[in-house]
Amino acid sequence: MTATTISYEPIGVIRSEFTNADELPKQTADADGVTGRVELFEEYAAGLTDIDGFSHVILIYALHQVEESISLRQTPSADDTERGVFATRSPRRPNAIGFAVVGLADVEGRVLTIDGVDMVDGTPLLDVKPFVPAIDTREDCTVGWLEDVDPHCECDE
């Protein structure tokens, strides 16, 4: 298989109180009460029709401040063992794409007010999807190595 170049154009920008990645909570789960805004560009505003009935949305965005040098093996902050990048939630990935499930507090025109922000101000937004528990949650999950190092990373059984 040959490599294909894929490019995306942002549909908006994420606004937060954070000016650089060093200030961020580790995950959105650590950012309860940290609010921000998603500002869609005007040409995408009509796509927000009917989103106001959802309590949470999934944001997909570009990690625009991530360093260029990527290592396929990294030591995550939750552990002292080197792991494969695809077994971590590290932002330093072959494709600097992030996603987060955030609370949807308000919709006003083309602006979403969100809760659980762990993104740098000015983060380019690639997509917004509604969070649907029946689709996005799995009861038969396991969490691999995280089970031994982080008691918050459990699956409901």
C-alpha positions in Angstrom: 0.0 0.0 0.0 1.3 3.4 -0.8 1.1 6.4 1.5 -1.5 9.0 0.7 -1.4 12.6 1.8 -4.6 13.8 3.5 -5.3 17.3 4.4 -8.1 18.9 6.3 -9.3 22.5 6.6 -10.5 23.7 10.0 -14.2 24.4 10.5 -13.6 26.6 13.5 -11.4 27.3 16.5 -11.5 26.2 20.1 -11.1 29.0 22.7 -9.8 28.4 26.2 -7.9 30.0 29.0 -4.7 28.1 28.2 -2.0 29.7 26.1 0.4 26.7 25.9 0.3 23.0 26.4 2.2 23.1 29.7 -0.9 24.6 31.4 -3.4 22.0 30.2 -5.1 19.4 32.4 -4.0 15.9 31.4 -7.3 14.9 30.1 -10.9 16.3 29.8 -11.8 14.1 32.8 -9.4 16.3 34.9 -11.0 19.5 33.5 -14.5 19.5 35.0 -15.6 23.1 35.5 -13.0 24.4 33.0 -15.1 26.1 30.4 -14.3 27.3 26.9 -15.9 28.0 23.5 -16.1 26.4 20.1 -16.4 29.0 17.4 -17.4 27.6 14.1 -16.7 29.6 11.0 -19.8 31.2 9.6 -20.1 28.9 6.6 -20.5 25.9 9.0 -23.0 27.5 11.4 -26.0 25.7 9.8 -24.4 22.4 10.8 -25.1 23.1 14.4 -28.9 22.8 13.9 -30.4 20.5 16.6 -27.1 20.0 18.5 -28.5 21.9 21.5 -30.4 18.8 22.7 -27.2 16.9 23.4 -25.4 17.0 26.8 -22.0 16.2 25.4 -20.2 16.5 22.0 -17.1 14.9 20.6 -14.5 17.5 19.3 -11.9 16.4 16.8 -9.1 18.9 16.4 -5.5 19.5 15.2 -2.8 19.4 17.9 -1.2 22.4 16.4 1.5 23.0 19.0 2.8 19.4 19.1 6.5 19.0 18.4 7.4 17.6 15.0 9.7 14.8 16.3 7.6 11.8 17.1 8.7 8.6 18.9 6.7 5.4 18.4 7.7 4.4 22.0 7.0 6.8 24.8 6.8 6.9 28.6 3.3 8.1 29.5 2.9 10.5 32.5 0.7 7.8 34.2 3.5 5.2 34.2 7.3 4.8 34.2 7.3 2.1 31.6 8.0 2.9 27.9 4.9 2.0 25.8 4.0 2.1 22.1 2.4 5.4 21.2 -0.8 3.7 20.0 -1.2 2.3 23.5 -1.1 5.8 25.0 -3.1 9.0 24.8 0.0 11.0 24.2 -0.5 14.1 21.9 2.9 13.3 20.2 1.6 11.0 17.5 2.3 10.4 13.8 -0.7 12.5 13.0 -1.3 15.3 15.5 -5.1 14.8 15.8 -6.9 15.1 19.1 -10.4 14.3 20.3 -12.3 15.0 23.4 -15.8 14.4 24.8 -16.8 17.6 26.4 -20.0 18.9 28.1 -22.2 21.1 25.9 -23.5 23.9 28.1 -24.9 26.3 25.6 -25.4 26.9 21.9 -25.7 30.5 20.6 -25.5 31.0 16.9 -22.2 29.5 15.7 -20.7 29.3 19.2 -20.8 26.3 21.6 -20.0 26.9 25.3 -18.3 23.7 26.5 -17.1 22.2 29.8 -14.1 20.0 30.3 -11.7 22.0 28.2 -8.1 20.6 27.9 -7.1 22.4 24.6 -4.9 25.3 24.0 -6.6 28.6 22.9 -6.7 28.8 19.2 -6.8 25.0 18.6 -8.1 24.4 15.0 -11.4 22.4 15.1 -11.8 19.7 12.5 -15.2 18.3 13.4 -18.0 18.1 16.0 -20.1 15.0 16.6 -22.8 14.3 19.2 -21.9 12.0 22.0 -24.4 9.1 22.0 -23.9 6.7 24.9 -25.4 3.7 23.1 -22.9 4.1 20.3 -19.9 5.6 22.1 -19.7 3.6 25.3 -18.7 -0.1 25.5 -19.6 -2.4 28.4 -17.2 -5.2 27.4 -14.0 -3.0 27.4 -10.6 -3.5 29.0 -8.0 -0.8 29.5 -4.7 -2.8 29.2 -1.7 -1.6 31.2 -3.7 1.4 32.6 -5.6 -1.0 34.8 -2.5 -1.4 37.0 -1.5 2.3 37.2 -4.7 4.4 37.2 -7.8 3.4 39.3 -9.9 6.0 37.4 -9.5 4.0 34.1 -12.0 1.2 34.7 -14.7 -0.2 32.6 -18.1 -0.7 34.0 -18.9 -4.4 34.1 
